[in-house]
């Protein structure tokens, strides 16, 4: 793994030494992409949105590796290796797509209720998250997180850091989301630690909430 990280760092440095748009940078970038793919270290997921999220991640990678084109800052090799950086972004996009899909399902249910007869209305109501009555999924999630009636979110925290718990992080990551660089500075923790905790602990709790509050 150390050898891989060294190779990646060397290739990133070489790639970014060449001018943007140059043939030399494109060649170095191609070598870097091949090495990343061969490493098989990119996050794998069975999600139906995975391929779309992966394509967005590669686009983000190309646009922000050397210069910040669509991000607030370019990739920083001192913070993490390039695959960790990509995996963090990939997981965020999967999370975003999951939430967007849930919102779309609720929106479709509401539209059916407005345009159809009583039988379809009953069906649409069944599809809306229950017992939560709000039609805005994000507001439902926010209310659930803020109340945390069972305290499960507060009890789920980064090791030895009770202040960095699932309640705090989920609220921080809800739109308008706080980026991971700022969260790392705020909590004095590595981005990799925060993003890994979010993927392993917070997202399963979010998915559990969605499943409990909807009827298939």
Backbone torsions as a table, in degrees:
resi	resn	phi	psi	omega
1	UNK	NA	-39.9	179.1
2	UNK	-62.0	-42.5	179.0
3	UNK	-61.8	-40.9	178.4
4	UNK	-62.7	-45.6	-179.4
5	UNK	-61.4	-39.0	178.3
6	UNK	-65.2	-42.5	178.2
7	UNK	-62.3	-44.3	179.9
8	UNK	-61.5	-47.3	-178.7
9	UNK	-62.3	-41.0	179.6
10	UNK	-64.3	-43.0	-179.6
11	UNK	-68.0	-37.3	176.7
12	UNK	-62.3	-46.4	178.9
13	UNK	-59.7	-45.3	180.0
14	UNK	-63.6	-43.4	-179.6
15	UNK	-59.7	-46.7	-173.8
16	UNK	-78.5	-10.1	175.2
17	UNK	-73.9	-23.7	-178.4
18	UNK	-86.5	148.6	-179.8
19	UNK	-60.8	146.5	176.9
20	UNK	-58.3	132.1	178.1
21	UNK	84.9	-4.0	-178.3
22	UNK	-78.2	157.1	177.4
23	UNK	-62.4	-38.8	-179.0
24	UNK	-61.8	-42.2	178.8
25	UNK	-66.6	-40.6	-178.9
26	UNK	-61.6	-39.9	178.7
27	UNK	-65.5	-44.6	179.7
28	UNK	-65.1	-39.3	179.3
29	UNK	-64.0	-40.5	177.7
30	UNK	-61.4	-42.7	178.1
31	UNK	-62.8	-39.4	179.7
32	UNK	-65.8	-44.0	178.8
33	UNK	-60.7	-43.2	179.7
34	UNK	-63.1	-40.8	179.5
35	UNK	-65.4	-41.5	178.7
36	UNK	-62.7	-43.7	179.3
37	UNK	-65.1	-41.7	179.8
38	UNK	-65.9	-29.2	-177.6
39	UNK	-66.4	-25.4	-177.7
40	UNK	56.7	30.6	-179.7
41	UNK	-98.9	-6.5	177.2
42	UNK	-67.5	143.3	-177.7
43	UNK	-58.3	133.3	176.5
44	UNK	-109.8	144.5	-177.2
45	UNK	-151.9	146.0	178.5
46	UNK	-89.2	4.5	-179.1
47	UNK	-58.4	142.4	177.1
48	UNK	-65.8	-14.3	-179.7
49	UNK	-95.3	0.4	-169.9
50	UNK	-58.6	-48.0	-176.1
51	UNK	-62.4	-40.2	177.6
52	UNK	-64.4	-43.2	180.0
53	UNK	-65.4	-36.5	179.4
54	UNK	-65.7	-42.2	178.4
55	UNK	-62.0	-41.4	177.4
56	UNK	-63.4	-35.9	-179.6
57	UNK	-67.0	-43.4	177.6
58	UNK	-64.3	-36.6	177.7
59	UNK	-65.3	-43.4	177.5
60	UNK	-61.6	-42.2	178.4
61	UNK	-57.5	-49.5	-177.2
62	UNK	-66.8	-34.3	-175.1
63	UNK	-83.7	-20.9	-172.1
64	UNK	-128.2	8.9	179.7
65	UNK	-65.1	-49.7	-175.2
66	UNK	-104.8	-36.4	177.5
67	UNK	-129.8	147.3	178.9
68	UNK	-81.3	99.7	-179.6
69	UNK	-94.8	-46.5	179.6
70	UNK	-116.9	-8.8	179.5
71	UNK	-105.1	167.9	178.9
72	UNK	-70.6	-27.7	179.3
73	UNK	-148.7	154.0	179.3
74	UNK	-76.1	168.6	176.8
75	UNK	-56.9	137.3	179.7
76	UNK	-120.9	109.8	-177.2
77	UNK	-66.9	-16.8	178.4
78	UNK	-76.9	-18.6	-179.0
79	UNK	-89.8	-39.3	-178.1
80	UNK	-164.6	163.7	174.0
81	UNK	-75.7	163.0	-169.9
82	UNK	-65.8	-32.0	179.4
83	UNK	-70.6	-39.4	175.9
84	UNK	-60.9	-41.5	177.7
85	UNK	-60.9	-45.4	179.8
86	UNK	-67.5	-41.5	-178.8
87	UNK	-63.4	-37.8	178.1
88	UNK	-61.3	-46.8	179.8
89	UNK	-63.8	-42.7	-179.5
90	UNK	-59.5	-43.0	-179.5
91	UNK	-67.3	-35.7	177.4
92	UNK	-63.0	-42.8	-177.4
93	UNK	-67.0	-37.8	176.5
94	UNK	-61.6	-42.3	178.2
95	UNK	-62.4	-45.8	-179.8
96	UNK	-60.7	-43.2	-178.6
97	UNK	-67.3	-35.4	177.7
98	UNK	-63.4	-47.1	179.8
99	UNK	-63.7	-43.0	179.4
100	UNK	-60.9	-40.6	178.9
101	UNK	-63.5	-41.3	178.6
102	UNK	-63.9	-41.4	177.9
103	UNK	-61.5	-41.6	-178.9
104	UNK	-64.5	-38.5	178.1
105	UNK	-62.8	-42.8	179.2
106	UNK	-66.3	-42.8	179.0
107	UNK	-60.5	-43.0	179.4
108	UNK	-62.4	-39.8	178.9
109	UNK	-63.4	-40.5	179.4
110	UNK	-66.8	-39.8	179.9
111	UNK	-65.1	-38.7	177.3
112	UNK	-63.7	-38.2	-178.6
113	UNK	-65.0	-36.4	-177.7
114	UNK	-74.5	-32.8	-170.1
115	UNK	-104.2	-4.7	-172.6
116	UNK	-117.9	177.2	-179.7
117	UNK	-78.6	-177.3	-173.1
118	UNK	-62.4	-34.2	-179.1
119	UNK	-63.8	-42.1	179.7
120	UNK	-72.3	-32.1	176.7
121	UNK	-58.9	-46.5	179.4
122	UNK	-60.5	-39.8	179.6
123	UNK	-65.1	-41.9	-179.6
124	UNK	-64.4	-40.6	180.0
125	UNK	-61.6	-39.7	178.4
126	UNK	-61.1	-29.4	-177.2
127	UNK	-82.3	-16.0	-179.7
128	UNK	-79.4	142.3	-177.8
129	UNK	-54.3	130.1	179.8
130	UNK	-130.0	144.5	8.8
131	UNK	-85.4	0.9	-179.6
132	UNK	-65.1	131.8	-173.1
133	UNK	-101.2	-15.6	-178.0
134	UNK	-65.0	140.9	179.3
135	UNK	-84.4	-7.3	-179.2
136	UNK	-99.7	108.9	-175.2
137	UNK	-57.7	-42.7	-178.4
138	UNK	-61.8	-37.8	178.2
139	UNK	-68.9	-35.1	175.9
140	UNK	-61.6	-47.2	-179.9
141	UNK	-62.5	-45.7	-177.7
142	UNK	-60.2	-43.3	179.6
143	UNK	-63.0	-44.0	179.2
144	UNK	-60.5	-44.2	-178.0
145	UNK	-68.2	-44.8	-177.7
146	UNK	-64.7	-40.9	179.7
147	UNK	-72.4	-44.6	179.3
148	UNK	42.2	57.2	-171.8
149	UNK	-57.9	-36.4	-178.9
150	UNK	-87.9	-6.5	-179.2
151	UNK	65.2	13.6	-179.9
152	UNK	-65.3	-32.8	-179.4
153	UNK	-69.9	-42.0	179.2
154	UNK	-68.4	-30.7	-179.3
155	UNK	-80.2	-9.5	179.3
156	UNK	-101.7	106.5	-174.0
157	UNK	-144.2	163.6	176.6
158	UNK	-62.8	139.7	-175.7
159	UNK	-51.1	128.0	178.6
160	UNK	65.8	13.9	179.1
161	UNK	-136.4	76.0	-178.7
162	UNK	-62.2	-22.3	179.2
163	UNK	-73.2	-20.3	179.1
164	UNK	-103.3	78.6	-175.5
165	UNK	-112.0	175.5	-176.3
166	UNK	-61.5	-36.4	179.0
167	UNK	-61.3	-48.2	-178.4
168	UNK	-63.6	-47.8	-174.9
169	UNK	-69.1	-40.8	179.4
170	UNK	-63.0	-42.8	177.7
171	UNK	-62.5	-38.3	179.3
172	UNK	-66.4	-31.6	-174.8
173	UNK	-93.1	-7.4	174.3
174	UNK	-71.4	146.3	179.8
175	UNK	-57.2	138.3	-4.8
176	UNK	-76.7	115.5	-169.7
177	UNK	-70.0	145.5	171.5
178	UNK	-85.4	128.9	-176.5
179	UNK	-71.6	161.6	-174.0
180	UNK	-68.3	-28.9	177.1
181	UNK	-62.1	-44.4	179.7
182	UNK	-68.5	-37.2	177.9
183	UNK	-65.7	-39.1	178.5
184	UNK	-61.4	-41.0	177.9
185	UNK	-68.2	-42.7	-178.0
186	UNK	-61.6	-41.9	-175.1
187	UNK	-101.7	-0.1	-179.9
188	UNK	55.6	46.1	178.8
189	UNK	-132.3	152.1	177.7
190	UNK	-64.4	148.5	176.4
191	UNK	-57.2	-41.3	-178.2
192	UNK	-60.1	-37.9	179.0
193	UNK	-65.7	-45.8	-178.5
194	UNK	-66.8	-46.8	-177.1
195	UNK	-67.7	-36.6	178.0
196	UNK	-65.5	-44.1	177.9
197	UNK	-61.2	-42.1	-179.0
198	UNK	-63.1	-43.3	-179.3
199	UNK	-67.2	-42.7	-173.9
200	UNK	-78.7	-34.2	-171.8
201	UNK	-112.0	-44.7	-173.0
202	UNK	-77.1	-46.1	-178.0
203	UNK	-61.9	-42.3	175.2
204	UNK	-59.2	-35.9	177.8
205	UNK	-67.4	-39.1	176.6
206	UNK	-63.5	-45.5	179.8
207	UNK	-62.8	-39.0	178.4
208	UNK	-62.8	-40.0	177.7
209	UNK	-61.8	-47.2	179.8
210	UNK	-59.0	-45.3	-176.5
211	UNK	-65.7	-37.9	-178.3
212	UNK	-72.8	-23.6	-173.3
213	UNK	-110.6	27.9	172.4
214	UNK	-146.6	157.8	176.1
215	UNK	-109.1	125.1	-176.8
216	UNK	-62.0	NA	NA
